[in-house]
């Protein structure tokens, strides 16, 4: 059984996994397991993380999870052609009708990931993953290595999924907001998207 298959079994049974993303390691749960989402909510508070992120494989998968204006949809489609899959995270308004995400606010971040290991898990699970950074602070530009993540978080997860490739990124994900129909940079990172303003 592959690590991706093991991860899906753990996630479907309400577990928390430690998984590689495009820039670091993150804690991840299935949005369809309320007990896992509750555990993630508690972890999020203890780690001082501001937002959870939904990780997808493809752009088409995000629309059921977020409310977007026509301007936002056009901007996301344009940005996705250049930067997805990859290290661009976008904050948007989450769908109010979704009972799957914790009701802690109206904003959720979305990203279409490139890392083959997390993509395999998302594909096999047939749903996005809710993730939070495995480090102690969301806004740090230091990337969390597998060794550090396993040392810090290995005891609180049900499965540690190693990366199957060397991470070539040296800085954090670029994080922007499209709320209120304007582009705001929350964190400069791996990508320079200034030409898209």
Buried (B, 14 or more C-beta within 10 A) or exposed (E): EEBBEBBBBBBBEBBBBBBBBBBBBBBBBBBBBBEBBEBBBEBBEEBEBBBBBBBBBEBEBBEEBBBBBEEBEEBBEEBBEEBBBBBBBBBBBBBEEBEBBBEBEEBBBBBBBBBBBBBBBBEBBEBBBBBBBBBEEBEEEEBBBBEBBBEBBEEEBBBBBEBEEEBEBEBBBBBBBBBEEEBEEBBBBBBEBEEBE
